[in-house]
Amino acid sequence: MTLTSSSPWGSKPCRESAAISGSRPVSPSGQDEKAPHPGELTGRLALRRDGTARVLDERGRPLLAIDPDEVARSGAMYGDLVVARRASAARRASATRRTAAASPADLPVGAVVRVAERANPTVVGTYRKSGRDRWLEPDDNRLPAIRVTGTDLAAAPGEKVVVALSSFPRPGRPEPEGAVVERLGTAGEPDVETLAIIRSLSLRDSFPAGVLAEAEALPREVLASDMAGRLDLRGETVFTIDDAEARDLDDAVSLTWAAGGSRRLGVHIADVAHYVAPGSALDIEARRRGTSVYLADRVLPMLPPRLSNGIASLHPGVDRLTMSVFMDVDRAGRVTGYEVSRSVIRSVARLTYDAVAAYLRPEFGDVLGDARREDHADGPDHAATLGIPEAAGPVLRRMAGLAGDLRRRRMARGSLDFDIPEEKVLLDDEGRPLEVVVRPRNIATQLIEEFMLAANEAVADYLLWHGLAYISRVHEEPFPDDLEGLRETLAPLGYRVPTTRVPRPAELRDILEASRGRPEAPDVHKALLKALPQARYSAARLSHYALASPNYLHFTSPIRRYPDLDTHRRVASALSGTPDRDLDPVVLGKIEALAKACSVAERVAERAEVESLELKKTELAHSGLGELMEGEVTEVFRFGAFVRLPMAVEGLVPATERGVLALRAGQRVTVQIVRVDLAKRQIELALTE
């Protein structure tokens, strides 16, 4: 599932993403091209690792297969928004021979008519020079070499640079041209390569002075005047549970119960909207970023650290402003009522997932619903060794039971629950990779997931009841061609996917649950996840297929996601008694534009995070240059076989190696690392048996 390209569209998975980079796309003339004629369609040009090309709609659905030679003739570049149409019969027959092997049988062959918008106004790569010839070798190998005809800022060959394009490919002149606008440093240096990822995706790695000034002007502590009219929860047992490394703590939880079995779950979210006024410098910058980006060695926060790690973060022992959602939950896991309030809390502890999991594991096992009911040390001494206050212990145990009830009810309605461990690269003090660790989900992470899901659904219901427009989190049903690939993957493993219709979520849930604990479980979960479209933001009130939820949004992470911050403002308007019920097309159009921008920002952040992780894993592979190791074949193409190494990164055994094309996916082989190109994240392997 990993992506290896520094392009915002990625290159590794079979499904291509239609997400675009954070840069503003431009047409060759600087203006939008004319609208498509009848019979023409518009989409993004995507190139796959096997060399084939497709035009995708805005949700990543393939519309046409394009002959690679046709792409070259059109002057289009990877990621461009193009106008295309079905190819003529003669071209169709010729192109089909080259595209059929990698395209679904029902995907028509097409041709690019013209480029509507250029997706790569700037390109990052390595500066090369030979005599008087100067060019850029792009990091993304799906982009052509770029001739440097303008200034090179005195860059030396081998430097990583950013080039702004002044002309694009066209008939008779296939090479784009441009000038160097920024020198990043020597290609292959880890910090330089990380900066290259940031620049290639047009991420913002510094805050303007005006934004920092606004953040510095915020109070260091919660003012008494800010607490007026808020529900005071400072005497309650409220705490956070998060990663040990996290600094932007935006959610805390609490639980109270009565003798009759009623339970009231409290989810308390940092009231970021109190400090970030609409239209302020802070707000404009947060909207531009859309989300925080978590790279392997640094964080690019949506809001300045003065705010995200300071007055908004729910640190223990200090007063913090929050938006609280209280949910009454019965024994069947049904939310029977909810209440939303402005509040102030004082967290009693900053707990970690590992500590909470260690505390709960003896009684509740590793996953929700896997209760063991073994005797275990749950007294003050045991809790203290894990950093858990004595008062929090009984609350945590009841929370585990409640989260199990919520999960069982969610699963019963057909919600999907993927169990895919998270990969993380451990770094030394200088940012060098030490090892790749796999962090499986545990009962603590599942507990928080269930509580946040419940809170998001409650707030969606709250805004819907008030008649407010808002940004929904939607997830469509899978595309037919992806389901066909899923059937081919799962059938040999003994799992059946309906062939005449789109499966109901509950049917896919049953496949996931049936595979749990079995050797093929990781492959089943990854195949199912890859077959589903990506969730997105929208002004439309559409359902969430994977959650089997009719109405869903994001509310629980306003420090790091702009849609959540927008949701908080809409909740605040409802609480104030003056909700904005503007549901006219103009207002909805603005919300939809914001939703699309946030979806794009999310995709770009995902690409950056994967690229950063791949970079560090490639560094780790470089340290093993020449070593023998066992790996697993993942894919085989005409040009060679990809093998997954123990450090969770893939290398290529070229087809020139004897016996390579006879390899099969899943086969275990012994290989030697013979070459590592850090700049391109490429690892060349040799078979040793």
C-alpha positions in Angstrom: 0.0 0.0 0.0 3.0 2.3 0.2 3.6 5.0 -2.4 7.1 5.6 -3.6 6.8 8.7 -5.7 7.4 12.2 -4.5 4.6 13.3 -6.8 1.3 14.2 -5.1 -0.4 11.5 -7.2 1.9 8.7 -5.9 2.9 5.7 -8.0 2.9 2.4 -6.0 -0.7 1.2 -5.6 -2.8 -0.3 -8.4 -5.4 2.4 -7.8 -4.3 5.9 -8.8 -5.4 8.9 -6.8 -7.0 11.9 -8.5 -5.7 14.2 -5.8 -3.7 17.2 -6.9 -0.8 19.0 -5.3 -1.1 22.1 -3.2 0.3 24.2 -6.1 -1.9 26.2 -8.4 -2.3 24.5 -11.7 -1.7 26.6 -14.8 -2.5 26.1 -18.5 0.2 26.6 -21.2 -1.2 30.1 -21.8 -1.8 30.8 -18.2 -5.6 30.6 -18.7 -8.1 27.8 -18.5 -8.7 26.1 -21.9 -12.1 26.0 -23.6 -14.7 23.7 -22.2 -15.0 20.1 -23.5 -17.1 19.6 -26.7 -19.8 16.9 -26.8 -18.1 13.5 -26.7 -15.2 14.8 -24.7 -14.5 14.4 -21.0 -12.1 16.0 -18.5 -9.9 14.2 -16.0 -6.4 13.8 -14.5 -3.7 12.1 -16.4 -2.2 9.3 -14.3 0.8 7.1 -15.2 1.1 3.7 -13.6 4.2 1.8 -12.6 3.7 -0.7 -15.4 3.9 2.1 -18.0 0.2 2.4 -18.8 -1.7 5.7 -18.7 -5.3 6.5 -17.7 -7.5 9.5 -17.4 -9.2 9.6 -14.0 -12.3 11.5 -12.8 -12.1 13.7 -9.7 -12.7 10.7 -7.4 -10.0 8.6 -8.9 -12.3 6.5 -11.1 -10.6 5.5 -14.4 -12.4 6.9 -17.5 -10.1 6.0 -20.4 -7.0 4.0 -21.0 -4.4 6.1 -22.9 -1.6 4.8 -25.2 1.7 6.1 -23.7 2.7 7.1 -27.3 -0.5 9.2 -27.5 0.5 10.9 -24.2 3.8 11.9 -25.7 2.2 13.3 -28.8 -0.3 15.3 -26.9 2.3 17.2 -24.8 0.5 16.3 -21.6 2.5 15.6 -18.4 1.7 13.4 -15.5 -1.0 14.9 -13.3 -2.3 17.4 -15.9 -6.0 18.0 -16.2 -6.7 17.0 -19.8 -9.6 16.9 -22.2 -9.8 13.5 -23.8 -12.1 11.5 -26.0 -12.4 7.9 -27.3 -9.8 7.1 -29.8 -10.5 6.4 -33.5 -11.0 2.8 -34.5 -7.5 2.4 -35.9 -5.8 4.0 -32.9 -8.0 2.1 -30.6 -7.0 -1.3 -32.2 -3.3 -0.3 -31.9 -3.5 1.1 -28.4 -5.5 -1.8 -27.1 -2.7 -4.2 -27.7 -0.4 -2.1 -25.5 -3.0 -1.3 -22.8 -5.1 -4.4 -22.5 -2.8 -6.2 -20.2 -3.1 -3.7 -17.5 -6.6 -2.2 -18.1 -10.0 -3.6 -17.2 -11.8 -5.2 -20.2 -14.5 -2.6 -20.1 -12.2 0.5 -19.9 -12.3 2.2 -23.3 -9.2 3.4 -25.1 -8.9 7.1 -25.6 -6.8 10.0 -26.8 -5.8 13.3 -25.2 -7.3 16.2 -27.1 -5.6 19.0 -25.2 -4.3 20.0 -21.8 -6.8 22.1 -19.8 -4.6 22.8 -16.7 -0.9 22.1 -16.0 -0.3 20.4 -12.6 3.4 21.0 -12.3 4.3 24.7 -12.5 7.4 23.8 -10.5 9.4 20.5 -10.4 11.9 19.3 -7.9 14.9 17.2 -9.0 18.7 16.9 -9.5 20.5 19.5 -11.5 22.6 18.1 -14.3 25.1 19.7 -16.7 27.1 18.4 -19.7 29.0 21.1 -21.6 26.6 23.8 -22.4 23.6 21.6 -21.8 21.8 22.0 -18.5 18.8 20.0 -17.4 16.7 18.9 -14.4 16.3 15.2 -13.7 13.0 15.1 -11.9 12.6 13.1 -8.7 9.3 11.8 -10.1 10.4 9.5 -12.9 7.0 9.9 -14.6 7.9 13.5 -15.5 10.2 14.2 -18.4 13.7 15.8 -18.1 13.4 19.6 -18.1 15.8 21.7 -20.0 17.2 24.6 -17.9 17.2 27.6 -20.3 16.9 30.4 -17.7 19.1 31.1 -14.6 20.5 28.2 -12.6 21.4 30.3 -9.5 24.9 29.0 -9.8 23.8 25.5 -8.8 26.4 22.8 -9.0 25.7 19.5 -10.8 24.3 17.0 -8.4 22.4 19.6 -6.4 18.8 19.2 -5.6 16.9 22.3 -7.0 13.4 23.6 -7.7 12.7 24.6 -11.3 9.9 26.8 -12.4 8.6 25.8 -15.8 8.4 28.5 -18.5 7.2 26.3 -21.3 5.6 22.9 -21.5 5.9 20.0 -24.0 4.3 20.6 -27.4 4.5 19.0 -30.8 8.0 19.4 -32.2 9.5 20.3 -28.8 8.8 17.5 -26.3 11.1 18.8 -23.6 9.7 21.4 -21.1 11.9 24.3 -20.2 12.4 26.4 -17.1 14.7 28.1 -14.6 16.1 27.3 -11.2 14.3 29.2 -8.5 15.6 27.5 -5.4 18.7 25.5 -4.4 18.0 22.9 -1.8 21.4 21.3 -1.2 23.3 18.2 -2.3 21.1 15.4 -3.6 21.1 12.4 -1.4 21.5 14.2 1.9 18.6 13.2 4.2 17.6 16.7 5.2 17.8 17.9 1.6 15.6 15.0 0.5 13.0 15.8 3.1 13.0 19.4 2.0 12.6 18.2 -1.6 9.4 16.3 -0.5 8.1 19.5 1.1 8.8 21.6 -2.0 7.5 19.0 -4.5 4.2 19.1 -2.8 4.1 22.8 -2.2 3.8 22.3 1.5 4.2 25.3 3.8 7.1 24.8 6.3 7.2 28.2 7.9 4.6 30.7 9.2 4.3 34.3 7.9 5.3 37.0 10.4 1.7 38.2 10.8 0.5 34.7 11.7 3.2 34.3 14.3 2.4 37.7 15.7 -1.2 36.7 16.2 -0.2 33.5 17.9 2.2 35.3 20.2 -0.6 37.7 21.2 -2.7 34.9 22.6 -2.8 34.5 26.4 -0.5 32.0 28.0 -3.2 30.9 30.4 -7.0 30.6 30.2 -8.5 33.9 31.3 -11.3 34.0 33.9 -13.4 36.0 31.5 -13.1 33.3 28.9 -14.6 30.8 31.3 -17.7 32.8 31.9 -20.9 30.9 30.9 -19.1 27.6 30.3 -19.8 24.3 32.0 -17.1 23.9 34.7 -15.7 20.3 34.6 -12.4 21.1 36.4 -13.5 18.9 39.3 -14.2 15.9 37.1 -11.9 13.0 36.3 -11.0 14.0 32.7 -7.8 12.8 31.0 -6.2 12.5 27.6 -4.9 9.2 26.0 -2.5 9.7 23.1 0.8 8.7 21.6 3.8 9.3 23.9 5.3 11.7 21.3 2.2 13.8 20.8 2.2 17.4 21.8 -1.0 18.7 20.2 -3.5 17.1 22.5 -6.9 18.0 21.2 -9.2 15.4 22.8 -9.9 14.3 26.4 -12.5 11.8 27.8 -14.5 11.2 30.9 -17.2 8.7 32.1 -19.8 8.8 34.8 -22.3 6.1 35.6 -25.3 5.4 37.8 -26.4 2.3 39.8 -29.1 1.6 37.2 -26.5 0.9 34.5 -26.8 4.3 32.6 -23.5 5.7 31.4 -22.6 9.2 30.3 -19.6 9.4 28.1 -17.9 12.8 27.8 -15.7 13.7 24.8 -14.0 17.1 25.3 -12.3 18.7 22.3 -10.0 21.7 22.4 -12.0 24.9 21.6 -9.6 26.1 18.9 -12.3 28.3 17.4 -12.2 30.4 20.5 -8.7 31.5 19.6 -8.8 31.5 15.8 -11.3 34.1 14.5 -12.7 33.7 11.0 -10.7 35.8 8.5 -7.8 36.3 10.9 -4.2 35.7 9.8 -4.3 32.5 11.8 -7.4 31.4 10.1 -6.3 32.2 6.6 -3.0 30.3 7.1 -4.8 27.3 8.6 -7.2 27.2 5.7 -4.4 27.3 3.2 -2.7 24.4 5.0 -5.9 22.4 5.6 -4.2 19.9 7.9 -1.1 19.2 9.9 1.5 17.0 8.1 3.4 14.4 10.2 6.7 13.6 8.5 9.0 11.0 9.8 11.4 13.6 11.3 9.3 16.7 11.8 5.7 18.1 11.9 4.4 20.8 9.7 1.5 22.0 11.9 -1.7 23.6 10.7 -1.4 26.1 13.5 1.7 27.6 15.0 3.2 25.6 18.0 2.4 28.6 20.3 -1.2 27.6 19.8 -1.2 23.9 18.7 1.2 22.8 21.5 0.3 25.6 23.9 -3.0 27.3 25.0 -5.1 25.0 22.8 -3.4 21.7 23.8 -5.1 19.8 26.7 -2.1 19.5 28.9 -2.7 18.1 32.4 -3.0 20.2 35.5 -4.0 23.4 33.7 -7.3 25.0 32.7 -8.3 24.5 29.1 -11.3 25.6 27.0 -13.2 22.8 25.3 -16.3 21.8 23.4 -17.9 18.9 25.2 -20.2 16.2 23.8 -22.0 14.1 26.4 -23.6 10.9 25.2 -25.9 8.7 27.2 -25.2 5.0 26.3 -27.3 2.0 27.3 -26.1 -1.5 27.9 -26.6 -2.4 24.2 -24.2 0.3 23.1 -27.0 2.5 21.8 -26.6 6.3 22.2 -30.0 7.3 23.7 -29.3 11.0 24.0 -26.6 13.6 23.8 -25.8 17.1 24.9 -23.2 19.6 23.5 -21.8 22.3 25.7 -19.0 24.9 25.9 -16.9 23.9 28.8 -13.6 24.2 30.7 -11.6 21.2 31.9 -8.5 20.5 33.9 -7.1 17.2 32.7 -5.9 15.0 35.6 -3.4 13.0 33.5 -1.7 12.7 30.2 -2.0 9.0 29.6 -0.4 7.1 26.7 -1.8 4.3 24.5 0.9 1.9 25.7 0.3 2.5 29.4 -3.5 2.2 29.1 -3.2 -0.9 27.0 -0.8 -2.5 29.6 -3.3 -1.6 32.4 -6.3 -3.0 30.6 -4.8 -6.0 28.9 -4.9 -8.5 31.8 -8.6 -8.2 32.1 -9.8 -7.1 28.6 -7.2 -8.6 26.3 -5.6 -6.9 23.3 -8.8 -5.9 21.5 -12.2 -4.7 22.4 -14.7 -7.5 23.1 -11.9 -10.0 23.9 -12.5 -9.9 27.7 -10.4 -12.4 29.6 -11.5 -11.6 33.1 -8.2 -12.8 34.6 -7.1 -11.8 38.0 -4.7 -8.8 37.7 -3.1 -6.2 39.8 -5.4 -3.2 39.5 -4.5 -1.5 42.7 -2.7 1.8 43.2 0.7 0.4 42.9 0.1 -1.2 39.5 -1.6 2.0 38.2 1.2 4.2 39.5 3.9 2.2 37.7 2.1 3.0 34.5 1.6 6.7 35.2 -2.1 6.2 35.8 -3.7 8.1 38.6 -5.6 6.0 41.2 -8.9 7.7 40.3 -8.5 7.0 36.6 -8.1 3.2 37.0 -11.8 2.3 37.6 -12.9 4.8 34.9 -10.6 3.2 32.4 -12.0 -0.3 33.1 -15.6 1.0 32.7 -14.5 2.8 29.5 -13.2 -0.4 28.0 -16.5 -2.1 28.6 -18.4 0.9 27.1 -16.1 1.0 24.1 -16.7 -2.7 23.6 -20.5 -2.1 23.6 -20.2 0.7 21.1 -18.0 -1.4 18.8 -20.4 -4.4 18.9 -23.3 -2.1 17.9 -21.3 -0.4 15.2 -20.2 -3.8 13.7 -23.7 -5.1 13.9 -24.9 -2.3 11.5 -22.2 -3.3 9.0 -19.3 -1.0 9.8 -15.8 -2.1 8.6 -13.0 -2.4 11.0 -9.6 -2.7 9.4 -6.7 -4.1 11.3 -3.6 -2.8 9.6 -0.6 -2.1 11.8 1.1 1.3 11.6 4.8 1.5 10.5 7.1 3.9 12.3 10.8 4.6 11.8 12.7 5.1 15.0 15.3 7.9 14.6 18.4 8.8 16.6 19.0 12.3 18.0 20.4 13.4 14.6 17.4 12.1 12.6 19.1 9.0 11.3 16.9 5.9 11.0 17.6 3.1 13.5 14.9 0.6 12.8 11.3 0.1 11.5 8.8 -0.8 14.1 5.3 -2.0 13.5 2.8 -0.7 16.0 -0.4 -2.8 16.0 -3.7 -1.4 17.2 -4.4 -2.2 20.8 -7.3 -1.9 23.2 -6.4 1.7 24.1 -6.3 3.0 20.5 -9.5 1.2 19.8 -11.2 2.7 22.9 -10.4 6.2 21.7 -11.4 5.4 18.1 -14.8 4.3 19.3 -15.3 7.4 21.5 -14.3 9.8 18.7 -16.5 8.0 16.1 -19.5 8.3 18.5 -18.8 12.0 19.1 -18.5 12.8 15.4 -21.8 11.1 14.7 -23.5 12.9 17.6 -22.3 16.3 16.4 -23.4 15.4 12.8 -26.8 14.6 14.1 -26.8 17.8 16.2 -26.1 20.1 13.2 -28.5 18.2 11.0 -31.3 18.7 13.7 -30.5 22.4 13.8 -30.8 22.6 10.0 -27.2 23.8 9.5 -25.0 23.4 6.5 -21.7 21.7 7.3 -18.8 19.8 5.8 -19.6 16.1 5.8 -17.1 13.3 5.7 -18.4 11.0 3.0 -17.4 7.6 1.6 -18.9 6.2 -1.6 -19.4 2.5 -2.4 -16.5 0.8 -4.2 -16.1 1.1 -8.0 -16.9 -2.0 -10.1 -13.4 -2.4 -11.6 -11.9 -2.3 -8.1 -14.3 -5.0 -7.0 -13.2 -7.2 -9.9 -9.6 -6.9 -8.7 -10.8 -7.6 -5.1 -12.6 -10.8 -6.3 -9.5 -12.0 -8.1 -7.4 -11.5 -5.0 -9.7 -13.0 -2.4 -11.1 -16.0 -4.4 -7.9 -18.1 -4.1 -8.0 -17.4 -0.3 -11.6 -18.8 -0.1 -13.5 -15.5 0.3 -16.4 -14.6 -1.9 -17.4 -11.1 -3.0 -20.8 -10.7 -4.8 -20.4 -10.6 -8.5 -23.7 -9.1 -9.7 -23.9 -6.1 -7.4 -22.0 -3.8 -5.1 -21.6 -5.7 -1.7 -23.3 -4.3 1.3 -20.9 -3.0 4.0 -22.0 -5.9 6.2 -20.8 -8.4 3.6 -17.3 -6.9 3.5 -17.4 -6.8 7.3 -18.0 -10.5 7.4 -14.9 -11.1 5.2 -12.8 -9.0 7.5 -14.0 -10.7 10.6 -13.7 -14.2 9.1 -10.0 -13.5 8.2 -9.1 -12.1 11.6 -6.4 -14.2 13.3 -5.7 -16.2 10.2 -2.4 -16.1 8.3 -3.9 -14.4 5.3 -5.5 -11.6 7.4 -3.0 -8.9 6.5 -3.5 -9.6 2.7 -7.3 -9.6 3.1 -7.4 -6.4 5.0 -5.0 -4.6 2.6 -6.9 -5.8 -0.5 -10.2 -4.7 0.9 -8.9 -1.3 1.9 -7.3 -0.8 -1.6 -10.5 -1.7 -3.3 -12.5 1.1 -1.5 -12.5 4.7 -2.7 -10.9 7.3 -0.5 -13.2 9.1 1.9 -13.5 12.8 1.2 -15.2 16.0 2.4 -18.4 17.3 0.8 -21.2 19.8 1.4 -23.6 17.0 0.4 -25.2 15.0 3.1 -24.1 11.6 1.8 -23.5 8.5 3.8 -20.2 6.9 4.9 -20.0 3.4 3.3 -17.1 2.0 5.4 -18.7 3.1 8.7 -22.2 2.2 7.6 -23.2 5.7 8.9 -25.9 7.8 7.3 -24.5 11.1 8.6 -20.9 11.7 9.6 -18.4 14.5 9.9 -15.1 15.4 11.6 -15.2 17.3 14.9 -12.6 15.8 17.2 -9.3 17.2 15.8 -9.5 21.0 15.3 -5.9 21.5 16.1 -4.8 19.6 13.1 -7.7 19.5 10.6 -9.5 22.5 9.2 -12.8 20.8 8.6 -13.0 20.1 12.3 -12.3 23.7 13.1 -15.1 24.7 10.7 -17.4 22.2 12.4 -16.7 23.8 15.8 -17.7 27.2 14.4 -21.0 25.8 13.2 -21.6 24.1 16.6 -20.8 27.4 18.3 -23.4 29.2 16.2 -26.0 26.7 17.2 -25.1 27.0 20.9 -25.3 30.8 20.7 -28.9 30.6 19.6 -28.2 32.3 16.3 -27.4 29.4 13.9 -26.8 30.3 10.3 -29.3 28.2 8.4 -28.2 29.4 5.0 -28.7 26.4 2.7 -29.0 28.3 -0.5 -26.8 27.2 -3.5 -24.3 30.0 -3.1 -23.6 29.1 0.5 -23.5 25.4 -0.2 -21.2 26.1 -3.2 -18.7 27.9 -0.9 -18.8 25.0 1.6 -18.3 22.5 -1.3 -15.2 24.5 -2.5 -13.8 24.5 1.0 -14.5 20.7 1.3 -12.7 20.0 -2.0 -9.7 22.1 -0.9 -9.5 20.2 2.4 -9.8 16.9 0.6 -6.9 17.9 -1.7 -4.8 19.0 1.3 -5.5 15.7 3.0 -4.3 13.7 0.0 -1.2 15.8 -0.3 -0.4 15.4 3.4 -0.8 11.6 3.0 1.6 11.6 0.1 4.1 13.6 2.0 3.9 11.4 5.1 4.3 8.2 3.0 7.2 9.8 1.0 8.9 10.8 4.2 8.5 7.3 5.7 9.8 5.7 2.5 12.8 8.1 2.5 13.9 7.0 6.0 13.3 3.3 5.1 15.5 3.8 2.0 18.2 5.4 4.2 18.0 2.3 6.4 18.4 0.0 3.3 21.4 2.1 2.3 23.1 1.1 5.6 22.6 -2.5 4.6 24.3 -2.1 1.2 25.9 -5.4 0.2 24.1 -7.5 2.8 22.1 -10.6 2.1 18.5 -10.7 3.4 15.2 -12.5 2.8 12.3 -10.7 1.3 8.9 -11.4 -0.2 8.0 -10.8 -3.9 5.1 -8.3 -4.1 4.7 -7.7 -7.9 6.3 -8.9 -11.1 6.4 -6.8 -14.3 8.2 -7.1 -17.7 11.0 -5.0 -16.3 11.6 -6.9 -13.1 10.2 -8.0 -9.7 9.6 -5.9 -6.6 10.7 -7.5 -3.4 9.7 -6.3 0.1 12.7 -6.2 2.5 12.7 -6.6 6.2 12.9 -2.9 6.8 9.4 -2.7 5.1 10.7 -1.1 1.9 10.6 -2.5 -1.7 13.5 -3.0 -4.0 13.6 -4.0 -7.7 15.3 -7.1 -9.1 15.8 -6.2 -12.8 14.4 -8.5 -15.4 18.0 -9.0 -16.7 18.6 -11.2 -13.7 18.1 -14.9 -14.6 14.8 -16.4 -13.4 13.2 -13.1 -12.3 10.2 -13.2 -14.6 9.4 -16.7 -13.2 8.9 -15.4 -9.7 5.4 -15.1 -8.3 3.8 -12.7 -5.8 4.2 -14.0 -2.2 7.3 -16.0 -3.0 10.1 -15.8 -0.4 13.6 -15.1 -1.9 17.1 -14.2 -0.7 18.5 -11.0 -2.2 21.4 -8.7 -1.9 21.2 -4.9 -1.9 23.5 -3.8 -4.7 22.5 -0.2 -5.2 20.5 2.5 -3.3 19.5 5.9 -4.9 18.3 7.9 -1.9 17.2 10.8 -4.2 14.9 8.6 -6.2 14.0 6.2 -3.3 15.2 3.3 -5.6 16.8 0.1 -4.4 18.3 -2.4 -6.8 18.5 -6.0 -5.7 20.2 -9.1 -6.9 18.9 -12.7 -6.5 21.4 -14.9 -4.6 19.7 -18.3 -5.2 
